[in-house]
């Protein structure tokens, strides 16, 4: 009924009109002309391209195309974000992808793309990013080949998206527990659990043989320092990826240290395990140390590798201890960067070194190191003393006096030379201050600094602080470094030397002639003294070649207006030669053996040179501290 009513109203009801409004009938209104609109086809095409680009950029997946004829690749803005690129614009090739994913995934993608082009089909494969901030994000890249009317491929259209597996919370939890966040291989926790299971299995089955291989990247710190930490992280990911590409189904690859990887190698079935292991570990070693593409160049790395077979030991602790001992022994020897199987004796040697390292740490805290002083005399001033060389000794409570030849190398290797050197510097400055207060006001202390000490950024301030604590005038201090240390990182070394020299401290170059310095470099250094090594003094009286070299060093010192000290003089023939050639500062057993503090003071009272005129560098005493 309602519908019938509405229809009736619409047909017959007349709405009221405005009676005052008059309608003109004398005006003729022309019919409108139908005009075809003018279309800008180029503008329409641009608008469609812009709309298409907007749809691509707002999509959650990335879009890419590959032009077969030109080889150029187009990447959408979204792909730059997925690849963690530093810029939103990627170059028109596959290089951005190659540089940001692990090596094996890149190789798989390349193979899949080539197969798809040959078959005019589709492909899809997984990718893992080489980026620390992304925590090994898994991506999926897909593509479809487009062909022309003749069936030849002309382009590939594809997408890039995050893998659904990566988004799984279960997968994330597994990562946190058992996988290394940086490289994606197993972590130390999983490795130790797996190794414990293998050890338990071997205890039940005598025929169960496995091996543990440790791989250490040599000088990895230099990679971080020379490039960046990010580059170092990418090196670690590349090595982890290479290890995974060569490990067998039952093997286990893990990262157990900052630059150390471990592999548990299973299925060793030969009567002699080495028959299986040798070709296997060689293949792994060769694969890992292959050059790594880096910013258009190849980065060459060195990797040391040690292997322990479970038949040699029977517990997790011993396996790791032996592998580490073998690795450490190899890295110090001629096999550095090679492969070494654990053998008897290495563990005992390593344990001895570990014990010595512990004892050195304790000796530094207990201040068991003492200084012995050997006189330096001026043979052109009546053999008067002009200084001492102070030699460090270790007064060990159980063994007595220990030669520095026993403990200095391990101190250098472990870095303990830094706190030891700081202790020696303080001891020497304190002793010198006592001698100055006794009236020997021109004494100079030359403290030997190792390369590690000299390279520290805080070196200048550390020296300044010790001088302040001991109230010693900087003019009474001389620092001594080897020629090798002086020539390493020359610009930095010169800067440090100038800062020390500006404080009033003198610089001495030890073992001069054994390094590779040149006169052009030596002229740039603020050096005050050269020391001719004992090696060149030993045969100056009976070997013309050594004599010629000694004359050359004396001539260099004279031409540069530097003091020269000849070390290790033991015979009158050596002394006579040096006197004739004009070398006036002599040190060695010919005059005195090293003396303790009391005997050194007595010697100084009998032979101290009292200057009447001249500069301090010519006539001052020198007390040298040498590790």
C-alpha positions in Angstrom: 0.0 0.0 0.0 2.9 2.4 0.9 4.5 1.8 -2.5 1.1 2.5 -4.4 0.6 5.7 -2.4 4.1 7.0 -3.2 3.6 6.2 -6.9 0.3 8.1 -7.0 1.8 11.2 -5.4 4.7 11.1 -7.9 2.4 10.9 -10.9 -0.6 13.2 -10.1 0.4 15.7 -7.3 1.4 19.2 -8.6 3.8 21.0 -6.3 3.2 24.7 -5.7 5.0 27.1 -8.0 6.2 30.7 -7.5 3.4 32.7 -9.0 5.4 35.9 -9.1 8.1 34.4 -11.4 7.5 35.0 -15.1 8.8 32.7 -17.7 9.9 34.2 -21.0 8.9 32.3 -24.1 10.7 34.6 -26.6 14.2 33.3 -25.9 15.5 30.5 -28.0 18.1 28.3 -26.2 20.4 26.6 -28.6 21.2 22.9 -28.1 24.7 22.3 -26.6 27.4 21.1 -28.9 29.0 17.8 -28.2 32.8 18.4 -28.1 35.3 15.5 -27.9 37.8 16.2 -24.9 41.4 16.8 -25.8 43.6 14.1 -24.1 47.3 14.5 -23.2 48.5 10.9 -23.7 52.0 11.6 -22.4 50.5 13.2 -19.2 48.1 10.2 -18.8 51.1 7.8 -19.0 53.1 9.8 -16.4 50.1 9.8 -14.1 49.7 6.1 -14.4 53.4 5.5 -13.8 53.2 7.7 -10.7 50.1 5.8 -9.4 51.9 2.5 -10.2 55.0 3.7 -8.4 52.9 4.8 -5.3 51.3 1.4 -5.2 54.7 -0.3 -5.3 56.3 1.9 -2.6 53.4 1.6 -0.1 53.3 -2.2 -0.5 54.8 -4.3 2.3 56.8 -6.3 -0.2 59.6 -4.9 -2.4 59.4 -4.9 -6.1 62.2 -5.4 -8.7 62.6 -5.8 -12.4 65.5 -7.1 -14.4 65.9 -6.0 -18.1 67.6 -8.9 -19.9 68.8 -6.9 -22.8 70.5 -4.1 -20.8 71.3 -6.1 -17.6 69.8 -3.2 -15.6 67.8 -3.8 -12.4 65.1 -1.5 -11.0 64.6 -1.7 -7.2 61.6 -0.2 -5.4 62.1 2.0 -2.4 60.8 -0.7 -0.1 63.7 -3.0 -1.1 66.2 -0.5 0.1 64.7 -0.8 3.5 64.5 -4.6 3.4 68.1 -4.8 2.5 69.1 -2.3 5.2 70.7 0.0 2.7 72.2 3.2 3.9 70.5 5.1 1.0 67.0 4.8 -0.4 68.5 4.7 -4.0 70.1 1.5 -5.1 72.4 1.1 -8.1 70.8 -0.5 -11.2 72.4 -3.9 -10.9 72.3 -6.9 -8.6 75.4 -5.6 -6.7 73.2 -4.2 -3.8 71.8 -7.7 -3.3 75.2 -9.4 -3.6 76.8 -7.1 -1.1 74.1 -7.5 1.6 73.3 -11.2 1.7 75.5 -14.1 2.7 77.7 -15.7 0.1 75.9 -19.1 -0.3 72.4 -17.5 -0.6 73.7 -15.2 -3.3 75.1 -18.2 -5.2 71.7 -20.0 -4.9 69.8 -16.9 -6.1 72.1 -16.6 -9.1 71.6 -20.2 -10.1 67.8 -20.0 -9.7 67.6 -16.9 -11.8 69.7 -18.5 -14.6 67.5 -21.6 -14.6 64.3 -19.5 -14.7 65.7 -17.5 -17.7 66.5 -20.7 -19.6 63.1 -22.3 -18.8 61.1 -19.1 -19.0 59.6 -20.0 -15.6 59.5 -18.8 -12.0 61.7 -19.2 -9.0 61.8 -18.4 -5.3 64.7 -18.7 -2.7 65.6 -17.6 0.8 68.2 -14.9 1.6 70.0 -14.0 4.9 71.1 -10.4 5.4 74.7 -9.4 6.3 73.7 -6.7 8.7 74.1 -6.7 12.5 71.2 -4.4 13.2 68.8 -6.8 11.4 69.9 -9.8 13.5 70.0 -12.2 10.5 66.6 -11.3 9.0 65.5 -14.0 6.5 64.1 -12.7 3.2 62.4 -14.4 0.4 63.1 -13.3 -3.2 60.8 -14.5 -6.1 60.6 -13.8 -9.8 58.8 -14.6 -13.0 60.3 -14.4 -16.4 58.4 -12.4 -19.1 59.0 -13.4 -22.7 58.3 -11.7 -26.1 56.1 -13.0 -28.9 59.0 -15.3 -30.1 59.4 -16.8 -26.6 62.7 -15.1 -25.7 63.0 -13.7 -22.2 63.0 -9.9 -22.1 62.6 -9.2 -18.4 62.2 -10.7 -15.0 59.6 -9.2 -12.6 60.0 -10.1 -8.9 59.3 -9.3 -5.3 61.3 -9.3 -2.1 59.7 -9.9 1.3 60.5 -10.9 4.9 60.2 -14.6 5.5 57.3 -15.8 7.5 59.6 -18.2 9.3 61.6 -15.3 10.7 58.5 -13.8 12.2 57.7 -17.0 14.1 58.0 -16.5 17.9 59.0 -20.1 18.3 61.8 -19.6 15.9 62.9 -16.4 17.7 63.0 -18.3 21.0 65.1 -21.0 19.5 67.5 -18.3 18.1 67.9 -16.8 21.5 68.8 -20.1 23.2 70.9 -21.9 20.7 72.0 -19.7 17.8 74.6 -17.0 17.6 72.7 -13.7 16.9 75.4 -12.3 14.7 76.3 -15.3 12.4 73.3 -17.6 12.6 75.4 -20.7 13.4 75.1 -22.4 16.8 76.3 -20.6 19.8 78.7 -21.7 22.6 75.8 -23.0 24.8 74.6 -25.4 22.1 78.2 -26.4 21.2 79.1 -27.4 24.8 75.8 -29.4 25.1 76.4 -31.2 21.9 80.1 -31.9 22.8 79.0 -33.3 26.1 76.6 -35.7 24.4 79.3 -36.8 22.0 81.7 -37.5 24.9 79.0 -39.5 26.7 78.3 -41.5 23.5 82.0 -42.2 23.0 82.2 -43.5 26.6 79.5 -46.1 25.8 80.8 -47.0 22.3 84.6 -47.3 21.9 84.1 -47.2 18.1 82.4 -43.7 18.2 85.1 -41.4 16.9 84.7 -37.6 16.4 87.0 -34.6 16.2 86.8 -31.0 17.3 88.3 -28.3 15.1 88.9 -24.7 16.3 89.3 -21.9 13.7 90.8 -18.6 14.8 90.9 -15.6 12.5 94.4 -14.2 12.7 94.7 -10.5 13.5 91.0 -10.0 13.5 91.3 -6.9 15.6 93.3 -5.3 12.7 90.3 -5.8 10.4 88.1 -3.9 12.8 90.7 -1.2 13.2 91.6 -0.8 9.5 88.0 -0.9 8.2 85.1 -0.9 10.7 83.3 -3.1 13.2 80.5 -3.5 10.6 83.0 -4.9 8.1 84.4 -7.2 10.8 80.9 -8.5 11.5 80.4 -9.2 7.8 83.7 -11.1 7.7 82.4 -13.2 10.6 79.1 -13.9 8.8 80.9 -14.8 5.6 83.1 -17.3 7.4 80.2 -18.8 9.2 78.3 -19.1 5.9 81.3 -20.9 4.3 81.6 -23.3 7.2 77.9 -24.2 6.9 78.4 -24.7 3.2 81.1 -27.4 3.7 79.9 -29.1 6.9 78.2 -32.5 6.5 74.7 -33.3 7.8 75.8 -34.7 11.2 78.5 -32.0 11.8 78.0 -29.1 14.1 79.3 -25.5 13.4 79.3 -23.0 16.2 80.8 -19.6 17.1 82.3 -20.0 20.6 84.4 -16.8 20.8 84.6 -13.3 19.3 86.7 -14.5 16.4 86.8 -18.3 17.1 84.6 -20.9 15.4 84.3 -24.6 16.3 83.2 -27.7 14.3 82.4 -31.1 15.7 83.3 -33.5 12.9 81.4 -36.9 12.9 81.4 -40.1 10.9 85.1 -40.7 11.1 85.3 -44.4 10.2 88.8 -45.1 8.9 91.2 -47.2 11.0 93.5 -44.1 11.1 91.2 -41.1 11.8 93.7 -38.9 10.0 92.9 -40.6 6.7 89.4 -39.0 6.9 90.3 -35.9 8.7 93.2 -34.5 6.7 91.4 -34.0 3.4 88.3 -32.8 5.3 90.0 -30.1 7.3 92.1 -29.0 4.4 89.0 -28.5 2.4 87.4 -26.5 5.2 90.6 -24.4 5.7 90.9 -23.6 2.0 87.2 -22.7 1.8 87.3 -20.4 4.8 90.5 -18.5 3.9 89.5 -17.7 0.3 89.4 -13.9 -0.4 86.3 -12.1 0.8 84.8 -9.5 -1.6 84.8 -6.2 0.1 83.7 -2.9 -1.4 85.0 -3.8 -4.9 88.2 -5.4 -3.6 89.3 -8.7 -2.2 90.1 -9.0 1.6 92.7 -11.7 2.2 92.5 -13.3 5.7 94.6 -15.8 7.6 93.0 -18.5 9.6 94.7 -20.8 12.1 93.1 -24.2 12.7 93.7 -26.9 15.4 92.2 -30.3 15.6 91.7 -32.7 18.5 90.4 -36.3 18.2 88.3 -37.6 21.0 90.5 -40.8 21.3 93.3 -38.6 22.7 91.1 -37.3 25.6 88.0 -38.3 27.4 86.2 -35.2 28.7 84.9 -31.9 27.4 87.4 -29.8 29.4 90.4 -31.6 28.1 89.2 -31.5 24.5 88.8 -27.7 24.6 92.0 -27.2 26.6 94.1 -29.3 24.2 92.5 -27.6 21.1 93.2 -24.2 22.6 96.8 -25.1 23.6 97.5 -26.4 20.1 96.0 -23.3 18.6 98.0 -21.0 20.8 101.2 -22.8 20.2 100.7 -22.7 16.4 99.9 -19.0 16.3 103.3 -18.3 18.0 105.3 -20.5 15.6 106.1 -20.8 11.9 102.8 -22.6 11.3 100.9 -19.4 12.0 97.8 -19.4 9.7 98.0 -23.2 9.1 96.6 -26.5 10.4 97.8 -28.3 13.4 96.7 -31.6 15.0 97.0 -31.9 18.8 100.0 -33.9 20.0 101.5 -34.8 23.3 103.7 -32.1 25.0 101.7 -29.1 23.7 99.3 -29.3 26.6 102.2 -29.5 29.2 103.9 -26.5 27.5 100.7 -24.5 27.5 100.0 -25.3 31.1 103.5 -24.1 32.0 102.8 -20.8 30.1 99.5 -20.4 31.8 101.1 -20.9 35.2 103.9 -18.4 34.4 101.3 -15.8 33.2 99.4 -16.2 36.5 102.7 -15.8 38.5 103.6 -12.6 36.6 100.2 -11.1 37.4 100.7 -12.0 41.1 104.3 -10.6 40.9 103.1 -7.2 39.6 100.6 -6.9 42.5 103.3 -8.0 45.0 105.9 -5.7 43.4 108.4 -8.6 43.1 110.3 -6.9 40.3 113.6 -5.1 41.1 116.1 -3.0 39.2 119.8 -3.7 38.7 122.1 -0.9 37.4 125.0 -1.2 35.0 127.3 1.8 34.6 127.8 3.8 31.4 131.1 5.7 31.3 132.6 8.5 29.3 136.0 7.2 28.1 137.1 10.7 27.0 136.5 12.1 30.5 138.7 9.8 32.5 136.2 6.9 32.5 133.9 8.9 34.7 130.3 7.5 35.0 127.7 9.4 33.1 124.8 7.0 33.8 123.4 3.6 34.4 121.3 1.1 32.5 118.9 -0.4 34.9 117.9 -4.0 34.1 114.7 -5.4 35.4 114.8 -8.7 37.4 112.1 -10.8 38.9 112.9 -11.7 42.5 110.6 -14.7 42.8 109.9 -16.0 46.3 110.5 -19.6 45.4 113.0 -19.5 42.6 115.0 -16.4 43.4 116.2 -14.0 40.7 114.7 -14.8 37.3 116.2 -13.5 34.0 114.0 -11.3 31.9 114.5 -13.7 29.0 112.0 -16.0 30.8 109.2 -13.7 31.6 109.4 -10.7 29.2 108.2 -12.7 26.1 105.1 -14.0 27.9 104.5 -10.5 29.3 104.6 -9.1 25.8 102.3 -11.8 24.4 99.7 -11.5 27.1 99.8 -7.7 27.4 101.1 -7.8 31.0 104.0 -5.7 29.7 101.8 -2.6 30.1 101.1 -2.8 33.9 104.7 -4.2 34.4 106.1 -1.2 32.4 104.1 1.2 34.5 105.4 -0.3 37.7 109.0 -0.1 36.4 108.6 3.5 35.3 107.3 4.5 38.8 110.1 2.6 40.5 112.8 4.2 38.3 111.5 7.7 38.8 111.2 7.2 42.5 114.8 6.0 42.7 116.1 8.8 40.5 114.3 11.4 42.7 116.2 10.0 45.7 119.5 10.3 43.9 118.7 13.9 42.8 117.9 14.8 46.4 121.4 13.3 47.4 123.1 15.9 45.1 123.3 14.0 41.8 121.1 16.6 40.1 122.0 15.8 36.5 120.9 12.2 36.6 118.6 11.1 33.7 116.5 8.0 33.8 116.0 6.3 30.4 113.0 3.9 30.8 112.6 1.3 28.1 109.1 1.3 26.7 107.7 -1.7 24.7 105.7 -1.2 21.5 102.5 -2.0 23.3 103.1 0.7 25.9 104.2 3.3 23.4 101.1 2.7 21.2 98.7 3.5 24.0 96.7 6.7 23.6 97.1 7.5 27.3 100.9 7.1 27.1 101.9 10.8 27.4 99.4 11.4 30.2 100.6 8.3 32.1 104.2 9.5 32.0 103.1 13.0 33.1 101.2 11.5 36.0 104.1 9.4 37.3 106.4 12.5 37.2 103.9 14.4 39.2 103.4 11.6 41.8 107.2 11.2 42.3 107.9 15.0 42.0 110.7 14.3 39.4 111.7 17.0 37.0 111.1 15.9 33.4 114.7 16.8 32.5 115.8 13.9 34.6 113.8 11.4 32.5 114.8 9.7 29.3 112.5 7.2 27.5 114.0 4.5 25.4 112.3 2.6 22.5 113.6 0.1 20.0 114.2 1.1 16.4 111.4 -1.1 15.2 108.9 0.6 17.6 110.0 4.0 16.4 109.5 3.1 12.7 106.0 1.5 13.3 103.2 4.0 12.7 105.8 6.7 12.1 103.5 9.7 12.1 101.8 8.7 15.4 105.2 7.9 17.0 106.7 11.3 16.0 103.6 13.1 17.5 104.1 11.2 20.8 107.8 11.9 20.8 107.3 15.6 20.3 104.8 15.8 23.1 107.3 14.1 25.4 110.2 16.2 24.2 108.1 19.4 24.7 107.7 18.3 28.4 111.5 18.2 28.7 111.9 14.4 28.4 114.7 13.0 26.2 114.3 10.1 23.7 116.7 7.3 23.1 116.6 4.7 20.2 117.7 1.3 21.4 119.2 -1.5 19.2 120.0 1.0 16.5 121.1 -0.7 13.3 118.9 -3.8 13.8 115.8 -2.2 12.3 115.0 -0.5 9.0 115.1 3.2 9.8 116.5 5.7 7.2 118.2 9.0 7.7 115.3 10.8 6.2 113.0 9.4 8.8 115.5 9.7 11.6 115.9 13.4 10.9 112.2 13.9 11.6 112.3 12.3 15.0 113.0 14.4 18.2 115.7 11.9 19.2 118.6 12.7 21.5 120.5 9.4 21.8 121.3 6.3 19.7 122.4 3.0 21.2 124.6 0.7 19.0 123.5 -2.9 19.6 126.0 -5.4 21.2 125.7 -7.6 18.1 127.7 -5.0 16.1 130.2 -4.4 18.9 131.2 -8.0 19.5 133.6 -8.3 16.5 134.6 -4.7 15.7 138.2 -5.6 16.5 138.5 -8.7 14.3 135.8 -8.3 11.6 136.1 -5.6 9.0 132.5 -5.7 8.0 131.3 -5.2 11.6 134.0 -2.5 12.0 132.7 -0.7 8.9 129.2 -0.8 10.2 130.2 0.6 13.6 132.0 3.5 11.9 128.9 4.2 9.9 126.7 4.3 13.0 129.2 6.6 14.8 129.2 8.8 11.7 125.4 9.0 11.6 125.2 10.0 15.3 127.9 12.7 14.8 126.3 14.1 11.6 122.9 14.4 13.4 124.5 15.8 16.6 123.3 12.8 18.7 124.8 11.0 21.6 125.9 7.5 20.9 126.2 4.6 23.5 128.0 1.4 22.5 126.5 -1.5 24.4 128.1 -4.8 25.4 131.8 -3.7 25.5 133.8 -6.5 27.1 137.4 -6.4 25.8 140.2 -3.8 25.7 140.4 -4.3 21.9 136.8 -3.3 21.5 137.3 -0.3 23.7 140.4 0.9 21.8 138.6 0.7 18.5 135.6 2.7 19.7 138.0 5.3 21.3 139.8 5.7 18.0 136.6 6.1 16.1 135.3 8.8 18.4 132.6 6.9 20.4 132.9 8.2 23.9 129.9 6.6 25.9 130.6 3.0 26.7 128.6 0.3 28.6 129.6 -3.3 29.3 131.3 -5.8 31.6 134.7 -4.3 30.8 133.8 -1.6 33.4 131.2 -3.2 35.6 128.5 -5.9 35.8 124.9 -4.8 36.8 124.8 -3.5 40.4 122.1 -3.4 43.0 120.9 0.0 44.3 123.4 0.2 47.2 126.4 -0.8 45.0 125.3 1.5 42.2 125.2 4.5 44.7 128.7 3.6 45.9 130.0 3.4 42.3 128.4 6.7 41.5 130.0 8.4 44.5 133.4 7.2 43.3 133.1 8.0 39.6 130.4 10.6 39.3 131.1 13.2 36.6 130.6 16.8 37.8 130.0 19.0 34.8 131.7 22.3 34.6 130.0 23.4 31.3 128.1 22.0 28.3 124.7 20.7 27.8 122.9 18.1 29.7 122.7 15.7 26.8 126.5 15.7 26.6 127.4 15.2 30.3 124.4 14.2 32.3 124.0 10.9 33.9 121.8 8.4 32.3 120.0 5.7 34.2 118.3 3.4 31.8 115.5 0.9 32.6 115.3 -1.9 30.2 113.0 -4.9 30.4 
